[in-house]
Amino acid sequence: MTEQDTDPAVPATPSDSVPAYSWYALSVLVLIYVLNFIDRQILSILANDIKADLGVDDAYLGFLYGTAFAIFYALFGIPLGKLADSWKRVRLMTLGLTLWSAMTAVSGFARDAATLTVARIGVGVGEATASPSAYSLISDWFPARLRATALAIYSSGLYIGGGVSLAIGGVIVDRWNAAFPNGDPWFGFAGWQAAFIAVGVPGLLLALWVMTLREPVRGAIDGLASPEDPEPFRGFVRELYTVIPPFTFLGAAARGGVALLINIAVFILAMSVAFGLTEVLDSGRGLIVPQITDQWLLLAIGYYAVFCWASALRQRDYPTFALTWGSPAFLCTILGYGTVAFMAYAASYWGAPYAERVFDVSKAELGFWLGGGGAAGGFLGVILGGRMADYLFTRFAAGRIWVIMFGLLSPIPFAIVQYTTESFALFLILNVVVGALAASALGAAAASSQALVLPRMRGTATATFFLATTLVGLALGPYLAGYVSAQHDGDLSRGVLSTLWITPVGLVLLALAIKLVPKASETLLARAKAAGEPGLGVD
């Protein structure tokens, strides 16, 4: 056995086999992602109980699942993505897993909406470490020819975890409420609180296993080995500084008077739009700023913070900015997938509350069939979609983008039937179909975003990719579906199907990506050199 057979840090040629350790490490990452989505998605099966106990509406439930989580997940993903580019990714993932597991358990102690919102924010911050670290590690454990497949296998944890969460949550709530109909005699926990605690604690044990993974040499597998950063936290602190108001004003001032004025103008514009949306949609008073609904306030802060970060990135690391924010091909790809996520997140979250209200089934039965079917459909879709993306990529440069477009369009007719049928059996069957078709786009989108940047930029590119899936998909899709439902007496069918309006937007973005990505891939090194990237011998 050669050194290359056992060391994942040794560069591989296209004919080399992938070391067994790479597959072992990938399996651990999948397990982490499974737990990631158990902790994230269990809210779906608990939503109706939380609504009844805390006296909230569907709009709040959409906010809790989407925006409260997504804004902090996205914003902390920016500095944590930078840290994934400079520090030990295994250590970063271990710390994040510990944090989000602890905050999931804390959710079980919530007695009001405000406490539950704060705990949900903590889950978002912790989970922001996972994918920037995992995407970067996978790109250093697997050669380019298998990267979409490896990323798709990792992404399958999303669907497995989402499915398992419904099954586990349903069983825990039904059994707990049957045993303690008035809450347990010690702490007064309801079933939904017990479920949060039960899924949060195992993550603390998994963190000990994650610590044992070996860190690969960054970029070595592509022949572009990068030395370790002697000051890995400097960039992290700088990025953190650029995304937290009001420090963002100081960061802008350091770039000059004009930059400060633009920054202030963008902040005022964001707050004005948030206030306008609150008034136009009559979406209620906020807990943070009474005049602005928390949904729009946090979303405005999120978009403003992203603008601040992108502006700072342009000055501090122009090559990375040029290949991400400055690349129309990159932006069209990630925003195009964001429209897929917009509909997919809404459907996956509201599926359980909708079925519980429409069909006469227990939580345990619903969680088993809906969760199991969703997991199977999502797993098959993401794996087959990843393989198809790799196959088409070998045939033509935009092959992966066509798979994303397939994931956007193909679920629509099935989703319409799913959320209008009176048959529980047909609802479950279509849940598998819709989940599989939507999931087919994820591996292709992830691999496309990684292929459009240099190895040292992969963590930052991943964080930028997840900005699209969270600030476009997760922060808007579930909330708007819940808002429409709340405006129509809890009609979740109308709420979920209302998200289909975004389809033409995604279609235009992906059509542009099909045109732009081939040239962007061919000119990657040349564009990086033109942007000032050192050490590239491109004429």
HELIX and SHEET records of a PDB file:
HELIX    1   1 GLU A    3  THR A    6  1                                   4    
HELIX    2   2 ALA A   20  GLN A   41  1                                  22    
HELIX    3   3 LEU A   43  LEU A   54  1                                  12    
HELIX    4   4 ASP A   58  TYR A   65  1                                   8    
HELIX    5   5 THR A   67  SER A   86  1                                  20    
HELIX    6   6 ARG A   89  SER A  107  1                                  19    
HELIX    7   7 ALA A  113  GLU A  127  1                                  15    
HELIX    8   8 ALA A  130  TRP A  141  1                                  12    
HELIX    9   9 ALA A  144  ALA A  179  1                                  36    
HELIX   10  10 GLY A  191  VAL A  210  1                                  20    
HELIX   11  11 ALA A  220  ASP A  222  5                                   3    
HELIX   12  12 PRO A  232  VAL A  243  1                                  12    
HELIX   13  13 PHE A  247  ALA A  254  1                                   8    
HELIX   14  14 GLY A  257  LEU A  281  1                                  25    
HELIX   15  15 ASP A  294  ARG A  316  1                                  23    
HELIX   16  16 TYR A  318  LEU A  323  1                                   6    
HELIX   17  17 PRO A  328  VAL A  358  1                                  31    
HELIX   18  18 LYS A  363  ARG A  395  1                                  33    
HELIX   19  19 GLY A  399  LEU A  409  1                                  11    
HELIX   20  20 ILE A  412  GLN A  418  1                                   7    
HELIX   21  21 PHE A  424  ALA A  439  1                                  16    
HELIX   22  22 LEU A  442  ALA A  451  1                                  10    
HELIX   23  23 PRO A  455  MET A  457  5                                   3    
HELIX   24  24 ARG A  458  LEU A  467  1                                  10    
HELIX   25  25 ALA A  468  LEU A  474  3                                   7    
HELIX   26  26 GLY A  477  GLN A  487  1                                  11    
HELIX   27  27 LEU A  492  LEU A  497  1                                   6    
HELIX   28  28 SER A  498  ILE A  502  5                                   5    
HELIX   29  29 THR A  503  GLU A  522  1                                  20    
HELIX   30  30 LEU A  524  ALA A  530  1                                   7    
END                                                                             
